[in-house]
Amino acid sequence: MGDTGFTHVALTVTDISRSVEFYREFGGFEVVHERHDDETGSAVVWLSDLTRPFVIVLIQNGEDVHRLAGSNHLGVSVGRRADVDDAADRARAHGVLALGPTDSGHPVGYWAIIRDPDGHQLEISHGQDVALAVVQRRLMAP
């Protein structure tokens, strides 16, 4: 039986090892699959936070990198507001903090935007009510 639902987001990267380290440090992700595709020449890594069947697919293959920039970003929720501050402090020290931390109130919460080695944006947040919104919608579904 195969997966159903939203399973992944794929990003092209220039240095897969550097990107893996970034997502480990700032998102708590782990490598759950990696391979080299001889047909395309691509190095591919699947990263997961191990909380649900969803991965970020990193692809290093010589393509131009089209960054998640502007308002485009991946979002990761953390358990404490202090975790956002910690990630922002580390990102600031590495020169990759893009925005925040900012408290936008309910339902957006407290967040910061951090740029990965290719300029893709990762939001670290606390206090967003994504799960609640999904559960409420499921309860209303026919």
N, C-alpha and C positions, 0 to 999 in steps of 0.2 A: 504494500500500500504506500503510495506517495504522499507527499505533503499537500496540504491545502491552505489557502489563505496567503497572506503577505509573508514571504520567506526571506527576502534579501534586498539589499541595495548594493549596487556595484559602482566602484570608483576606480578610475585609472590613476596610477601613481608612477613616479619616476624612479623611486628606490623603495622596493617592497620591504626590505629589512628596517629601514628608517621609519616607514609608515607603521609597521607592526609594533615597533617600540613605542611610537607616539600613542597609538590606540590602547596599548597595554597600560602605559603610564597615566593617561588622562581619562580613559573610559573603562578601565578594568577588564578589557577584552582579552580573550585567549584564542590561540590558533586551534581550530577544530579540524581543519583540512588544509593541505597544501599540495601543489603539484606543479610540474612544468609541462606545458602542452607543446609537444614537439611539432605538431602541425602548424600552430600559430606562432610559436616562439614565446608564448606568454608564461610568465610566472604568476601563479594564482594562489591566493591565501583566503580562507574563510575565517573570520573572527566572530566570536560570540561572547556575550556576557554570561552565558549559561543559565539565563533566567527564563528563556522561551525559545522555541525553534525559529530563530531569526539570526541571520548573519550579515555582516558587512563583507562583501567580496572585494578584495583588492587585486587589481590586475596591472601588472607591469609588462607592457608589450611594445613600447616605442611609439604608441599613439600620443597625440597631443593630449595634455591633461586639461579638461574643461572643469574648472574649479566650481565647487559649491560656494558661491560668494553672494554678496548682497544679503538678502534675507534667507537665502537657501542654506540649510544646515542639517546635520544629523543631531538628534537630541538624546541625551542620556540623563536619567534621573538618579540622584544620589540620596542617601538616607538622612543626611543632616545639612543644614544651612552651612555649617562650618566646613563641610566637604567641598562646597562650591568655593568658599573663600580659599581653602587650601589649594585647590586646582588652579584658581586664578593667580594665587601667589607664585606657584611653580611656573605657570605659563608666563607670567610677567618676567620672572627671572630668566626664562629661556627666550624672551622676546617674541612670544607667540600669542599673547593675550590681545584679542581684537576688541572686545567690549565687556564692560561690567567689572565687577558684579553689580547687578541691578535688581531691585525689588519692584516687580510690576504688579504686585497684589494678586488676588484670586482672579482667574484660575491659572494665570501664567507662572506665578511664583517668583523665586529668587534664582537668577541665572547669570552665566558668563559665557562668552563666545571665545573659543580658542582655535587658532589656525594650525592645521596639520602641516607636515613638511611641504606639501604641494599647494597649500593655500585653501584646501577644503575646510569648512567650518564645522566645529563640534560644539554644541551647546551642552553645558553641564548645568543642571537645574535641580532645585528642591522645591517641593510644594505644588507642583503641577497636578491637576486632577484628570489626567488622561484615562486612567483605569476606571474612575468613577463615571466619566462621560460614556465610556464604552459599555459598562454594565448597565447604566440607565437606558441606553439605546437598545440593548439586548432585551431588557425587560419590557420595552414598549413595542418590540417587533411582533408582527402578527404570527 
